[in-house]
Amino acid sequence: MALTVFAKVPLPIELAFLIVSYVILGGDVVWQAVRNISKGRVFDEHFLMSVSTIGAFVIGEYPEAVAVMLFYQVGEFFQSLAVKRSRKSISDLMDIRPDSATVRRNGELITISPENVSIGEIIIVKPGEKIPLDGVVLDGDSMLDTRALTGESVPRSVHKGDEALSGCMNQIGVLMIKTTKAFGESTASKIIDLVENASSRKAPTENFITTFARYYTPVVVILAAFLAILPPIILGGGWTEWIRRGFVFLVVSCPCALVISIPLTFFGGIGAASKRGVLVKGSNYLEALNNVSVIVFDKTGTLTKGVFNVTDILPANGFSKEQVLEYAAEAESFSNHPIAKSILAVYEKEIDQSVISDYKEISGYGISVMAGEKKVFAGNTKLMDTECIEYTTCEKAGTKVYLAVDGQYAGCILITDEVKPDSKKAISDLKHIGVEKTVMLTGDDEKIGKSVAEELQLDKYYAQLLPDQKVEKVELLDSKKRPGSKLAFVGDGINDAPVLARADVGIAMGGLGSDAAIEAADVVLMTDEPSKLVDAIEVAKATKQIVMQNIVIALGIKSVFLILGALGIAGMWEAVFGDVGVTIIAVLNAMRILKK
């Protein structure tokens, strides 16, 4: 193009230069248009680009034809640059896949691929190394850098008996870890899989663009044909000018700015959320977070720490505190529930599990077990009522474990949980950013539910719920929400999985918790902080704002240039800006989300 402007060269040489440039810049576009036509997909942006630029060659606008493809490729370059930046923001966070593992076999230490380490093997992790697989620390004390998993900058201390998660960086001490999961099931692998598949699900706005282009393209092609054919027939003469206007109309009408920038903005939003420790499984869920009007929380482990402490033992019917605690510890010895762990932690003695038999965990009620020759029931008041056991109701606030031995009420163990430090602020911030209703569902008794709801200033709470009743309550709340809005559920346990799957947006609180909850959730918060939910919604709103800006920018400027082109005021160079220049502006605007 510079040769044609600054030097007088013969037309054949000029044309040869420009044709070669066109093939280099636009060959892939034309080829894609041909491939799409062969598959029955005629009207798309590739078709518009090809027809308009080939038409420009036909009417002698050679430099302009090449310019369209040149600036289109510039737009593609900016798109690629933005995608790379977004991918880098994710990969920096997710650079947690370990390359090797040092395992102890036959008394020797050997270095192998993490995929070849079996569950139950002993691995050694030195300072500066990543933990390759999930496991339990058998020996050693250290500080773990958990930023890649949780976004937390403060290192976490680990000691013998603590859980060590893959992807964490060991900082100071040598750790001996017994693996509890295979590499494919480890925390690091699951997180990487979530991120890699996050952009595969389209958001409603993206689907709108796809549908829009399907109808928009044939309409503008028909209008361009009318513009090129009807005026000369009706007015007579001037075919060249009206055909030129028709091609200008086509160049301007290309929906490149929308087709490129909107998916890019959502991808950037997923990257921005990842930097804050929030994993969004698809851009459709990022879109849905904009419209959340009702947020339903599980209590234990979500709004509260889920760290239970035995605060009182209330014996009855001649049983001593020691006997009540012993029977409760035997009943809970096979359970991994936080309440069971708190009882076992207070008992502090070895339990002979060989005398434990006929163990049954009754969801929402408690545990039934044979401890030697004694039939022991440990659970809530519903279990006592079901077994027709007369008991004394404990009026103190807290979680109560009622105990019966051989049909006789033995006493009650009082257990309390602590509200997380940022729960109250998170609820307040959610209301500040537009969430209309906050609700808590819990299996705990009425008093505990009420005290927590009042402390956090929740709008409503439901207590003493079984897992299936939680689903029913979510469905009830969903039926009453504002039309067009979304309901989100936040939970962390195995029993939350059905509710997470039922909600419009399921959010797993503390992504290091239940595998079932993570699988069922649409969004995973990588720490136990409810405030991360505020971050997720803020990123979603910023993403949607940029998407809407790009839609307005693209359609607004295009509308002006379409009219100018039809009137003959705008030529091919103006059309180039009206198409590809707008695309570049939209892409640069989309890149702003990465700074959120």
N, C-alpha and C positions, 0 to 999 in steps of 0.2 A: 504493500500500500504506500510505503514511503517512496518507492521508485515512481509510482504513478503521480505522486504529488510534487516531488522535488526534481524529477528527471523526466525528460521527454523520451519515452521508449516506444518502439512500434507496438501496435495493438496485439499482434500475435505473441510477442515476448511478455507483454503485460498480462495477457490472458493465461499464458502458460504458468507464469509465477503464481497467479491467483488461483488457478485450478489446483496446482500442487498444494498450495496453502489450504485450500478448501478440503481437499482429500485428507490432509494431515489432521486438520482441526475438526472436521465434521463427518469424516468417513464412518466413524462408529455410530453417529446419530442416524445417518441415512440407513446404515445396515440394520440398526435396531428397528427402525420404522418398517423396513421390508420384512424383517422377521415377524414383527407384530401383525402386519397385514396378512402374512401367510397363516397366522394362527387365528385370524378373524378379529383381531383387535386393531381396528383401523384408526380410530380417532383418539390420538394421544398427543403429548407434547412433542414426541419425536416426529410424528407425521406433520405437525404444524411447522416445525423447524425445517424439515426437508422440503416441503412444498413451497414455503415462503422463500427460502434461499435459492432453490433451483429456479423458481419463478423470477427472482432478482437477476440471475444470470440471463434468463430468456429476454428480459426487457433491457439488458445492458447495464444493470447496476452491479457491476462485478465487485468493486471494493466493498460495497455494502453487504453483499452476500457473504463474503469472507468475514466481515466484521461481526455479523450475527453469530457465526460459529466461534469466532475468537472470544467474544465477550461471554458467550455461553460457557466456554471452557474456563474462563476466568471465574465465573460463578461456581462451576464445579470444583475449581481449585479451592475457593474459600470454603465450600461445603466440606471438602476433604480435610482441610485444615481444622475446621471446627470439630469434625468427628474425631480426628486424631487427638485433639485437646481433651475432648470428652472421654475418649477411651483411656487417655493417660490418667485422668482424674480417678477413673475407676481402677485402672491397673495399679496405680500407686497405693490405693487403699487395699486392693486385693492381691498384692504381691506377697502371697502367703503360702503358695504351693511349695513345699519343701522338695529339694532335689534328691536327698538321700537320707537314710536313717542308719544309725549305729546300733546294732542289735547284739545281744549277748547270746551266743549259741555254743553249747559244749564247752563252756568256760572261757571262750574266746570272744573278742569284740570284732565284728565284721561290719563293713559298710555296704549296704545294699539299697535297692530302690524301695521306697515306702510301700509300693504296691505288693511287695513280696514279704511284708511283715504280717504275721498272723496275730489274731486276737489272743491275748494272754502272754505274749512274748515280752521280754524285758529290753527296753531301749535306753541308751545313754545319751543325754543331751548336754553338751558342753556350753559354757558361756559364749554368747554371740551366735548360737545356732537356733534355727527355728524348730519348734516342736513338730515332728512330722505326723504324729497320730494322736488321737485322743487317748487319755489314760489316767491312771491314778499314781501319784508320787509315792514310791516305796521308800526312797531315801533321798535326803538332800533338802536344802533350803535355798531359795533364790527369789529374785524379783523378775516378773514377766512383763514385757512390753506388749500390751493387748491392743494397741492402736489400730492394727489392721482388722481386728474383729469388732471392736466396740467403739472406736473413735476416742477412747479415753487416753489422755496424755499422761496420767499418773500411773506408774508401774504398780502391778498387783503382786503381793507377796504370796508365795506358796510354800507349804511345808509337807511333811509326811502325812499321807492320807488325803491330801487335797486333790481336786480334779485339775488336770492340766489339758488344755485344749490345743489342738493342732493349729498352726498359724501364728501362735504367740512366739515372741523372741525371748529366749532365755538370756538374762543379763549378767548375773554374777556367779552363781554356784553351779556345780555339776548336779544334774538330776537323774535319778534312776526311776524310770516310769514303766508301769505295767500297762500295756495297751488294752483298751476296752472296746475299740471299734476298728474295723478294717479301714484301709485307706479311702476306699470309695464312699464309706459311710461317715467319714470324719467331718468335723465342723468346717475345716478349710475347704474340702472338696464340695460340700453342700453349698457353701457361700459362693464359691466360684461358679458353680452350676447356676445358681440363682441369677447372678449378674450376667453371665453369658447369654442367658435366655430372656433377659428382661426386656429387650427391645423387640422381641418377636411378636408381641401382642399389640395390635393397633388400638389407639384411643378413638372414641367416637368422633372427635374433630378430624382425625386423620381419615376415618371412613367417610366423613362428609366431603373431604377434598377429593377422594377417589370417586365418589358418586358425582360430585360437582363436575369433575373433569370429563366424566363419561357423557354427560348431557351438554356441557358447555362447549366442548370441542366441535361436535357436528353442527351446533347452532352457529358458531362463528365462521366455520367453513362455508356454510350455506349463505350467511350474510355477506361474506367476502365474494362469493360467486355472484350473488345478486348485484353487489356493488360494481363488479367488473363487467357484468353483462347487460343489466337492465338500463342504466343511463344511456349507453350508446344507442341501444335499440329505440328507446323512447325519445331521446333528444337528438339522436343521429350523430354519426362520426365520433372522433375522439377515443377510439378503442385503446390506444396505447396508454393514455393518461389514466383511464378508468381501470385498466388492468393493473397499472402500477399502484393505484390506490388500493385495489383489492389485495395485492401482495403486502403493502404496508399494513393494511388492516390485519392480515394473517400474522405478520411478525409481531405486532403489538399484542395480539390476543393470546399468544403462548402462555399457558399457566405455570411457567417454570418457577416463578417466585413462590407460589403456593406449594407445588409438588415437592420442591427441594427443601424449603425453609421450615415447613411445619413438622414433618417427621424429625428433622434435625433438632428443632427446639425441644421436642419431647425426649429425644435421646440425650440432649444436653441436660434436661431436667433430671433424668435418671442418674446421670453422672454427678450433678450437683447434690442430689439427695445422698448418694453414696459417700460423698466427701463428709457429710454430716453424720454418717453412721446409720443411714436409713436405706434399706434395700427394697426397691420397688420392683415387683416381678413383671410388670408390663406397663406401657404408657397408658393403657386403658384405666389402670388403677390410679396412676398419677392424675389423670383427668377426673376420675371419680372423686378424689380427695377435695377437689374444688367445691363440690356440691354437698359435702357432708353437713347435715343439719342436726343429726342425733348421733352421739357417741355413747356406746354401752361398754362399761368396764367390768371385767372380773375383779374381784377384790384381792384375794391372796396371791402375792407374787407380782401383782400388777400395780395396784394402788398402795398395797402394803409390802413390806420387805419379804414376807413369807418365811421369816426366821422366827420360829416359835420358841417360847421359853415357858417352862412349867413354873407357875407362880404360886400355886397352892394345891394341896392334896386334902380332900375332905372325906375321911373314912366314915363308914356307917355300919350298923348291925354287928358291932364287935370286931370288925376288921381293923387292923392297924394301918398307919400310913405306909409302912414298909411293905405290908402284904398287898395293899392296893397297887403300889408302884410295881411290885414284882409281877403280879398277874397282868398288869397293863403292858409291861415290857415284854413278857412272853407272848402276849396276844399280838403285839405290834412288831415282833422280831423279824418277820418276813416282809414288812411293808417299807416302801421307799417314800411314803408321804412325809412332808415336813413335820406334821404332828407326831408321827411315829418316831421320827429321828429325835425330836425334842424329848420325848419320854425316855428313849434309849440313852440319850446323852446324860440325863439326870440319874438313871439307874446305875450306869458306869460299871456293871458287872458282866461277866461272861454268861451268856444264856446257852444252856444245853438244848440245842434245837432238835436233838434226837427224841426228846420227850414231847415235842410239839407235833400234833397230827390233826388231820381233818380241818386244815386251814381254809377259810372262806372269806373273801373280801366282798362285802355287799355294798355296791356303789350307792353313795348317798346315805348310807346307814351306819356302817362300821365293819367290825370284824367278828367272826365266830371261829373258835379254835378249841381244840382239846389240849390242855396243858397237863400232861400226865393223866390222872384220872378225873380231872376237873374240867367241866364245860364252862368256858369263859366267853362272855360277850363284852366287847369294848366298842362304844360308839356313841351316837347321839340319842336324844329322847325318842326319836322315831323307832330306833332299834329296841329300846326298852319297851315301848308300847307294843311293838310287833310281837315281842317274846312274852308279853303279858307279865312284865316284871314291875313290881311296885317300887317306886324310887322317890327320892326327894329332889325337887327341882332346885338347882343352884341359881341364885338370883344375881350373882356377881357378873360383871361384864367380862367377856372373854370367850374363848372356845372351850367347851366342856366335853370331856370324854367320860361318859358314865360307864361303870364297870359292874358286871354281875357274874357271880360264881355259883355254878350249879343252881341257877334260878333265883338266887338271893342277891339283892342289891348290896354291893360291897363299898361303893363310894364314888367320888367324882374327882377328876383331875382337871384343874383350871389352867388353861394355856392362853397366853396373849401374844398378839402380833403387833408390830409397830408400823405406823404409816410412813411411807417413804418421804424423805426430806422435801422433795420438789413436787409432790403430788398436788398439794393445795395450789401452788403457783401455776402448775400445768393446767388445772381445771379453770382457774381464773383467766389465764392467757387464751385458752380455747374459746371461752365465751367472748373475750375481747376481739378475737379474729372472726367471729361470726357463727360459731357453733351455738345452736339454739337450745339444745337440751343435752344434759349429761346424766347418765343413769348407771347405777351399779347393781350387778347381779352377784349373789353369793349363796353358798350352801350353808354358811354360818347362821346362827340363830338371830332372831329379830333384834335383840339388844346390841349385838356387835354391829350388825348392819346399820342400825340407826345411828350409833355413836360415830362410826366412820363417815357416814353420809353427812352428818351434821358438821363434823370437823372439817371436811373438804368442801362443804357447801354445794353438794350435788343436788340436782333438781328432784331426783327420785331414786328409790332403791327397792329391791326385792330380795328378801332373805329366805333361808331354808329351802333352797331350790335344788332339785336333782338335775343332772346334765340334760335330760330331755325336757325338763321344765324351763331351763334356760333358753332352749330353742323356741319354746312356746312364747316366752316373754319377748324374745327378739322379734318374732313374727307379729306379735301384738303391737309392739312399738313401731315396727315397720309399716303396719297398716295405718297408723295414725300420723306418720310423718308428713311433712309438707310435700305436695305433689311436685315431682321433678327433682326432689332432693335425695340424698343417700344416707344410709345408716351404716355406721362403722362399729365393729366390735373389737375390743382389745382384750386379749387373754394370753396365758402362758402355759397352760397345762394340757395334758392328754385329754381330759374331759372337756376342754374348750374347743377341741377340733371340730365337732359338729356345728357349734355356733359360729365359729370362724368361717366355715364353709357356707353357712346360710346367709350371713350378712352381706350387704352390697360390697363392703370393703372389710376383709378380715385382717387384723393387725396382730402379729405375734409380738408380745412385749417381752423383751429379754430374749433375743434370738439364740441365746445359748441354752435355752431351756428344752422343752419337750420337742422331739423330732416330729411328732404327730401335729403339734401346733404349727411348726414351721412349714410343714408340707401343706397344711390346709390354709395357711394365711396367704394374703395377697401382698402384704407389706410386712417386712421384718425390721423391728427396731433392735439395733445391735447392742443396746445397753438396757439396763433395768430402769431407765429414767422415763417417766411419762412425758417429760418436757420434749423428748425427741419427736413426739407426735405433733407438737406445735411446729417444729422445724419442718416436718414432712408436709404439712398443710401449707406453710409459707412458701416452700419451694414449688408446690403444685400451683398455688395462686400466681406466683411470679411467672411460671411456665405458661399458664393459660393467658396471662396478660400479654406476653410477648407474641403468642400465637394470634391473638385477636388484633394486635397492632399490625402484624404482617398481613393479615387478611385485609384490613382497612387500607394499608399502604398499597398493596398490590392491586386490589380492585379499584381503588380510588384513582391512582395514577394511570392505570390501564384505560379506565373509562374516558379520561380526558384525552389520551392519545388516540384512542379508537375514534372519537368524534373528530379530532383534528386530522387524522389520517383519511377518514371518509370525506371530509371537506376539502382535502388537498392541501391543507395548511402544513401538515407534518409530512416530511419525506422519509426516505428509508433510514437515514441516520438517526432521526428522531425516533423512528420505530425501534431501532436497535436499543436505544436507551429505554424506551417504553417497555421493552421485554427484558433484556438481560441486565440492564442497569438496575431495574427494580429488583431483580433476583439477587444481585449483589448486595443491595441495601438490605433486603429481607434477611439474607444469610448473615450479614454482619450484625444485624439486630438480634438474630437468633443466638449468636455466640455470647451475648451478654448473660445468658442464663448460667453459663459456666462460672461466673464470678459470684453467684449467689451463695 
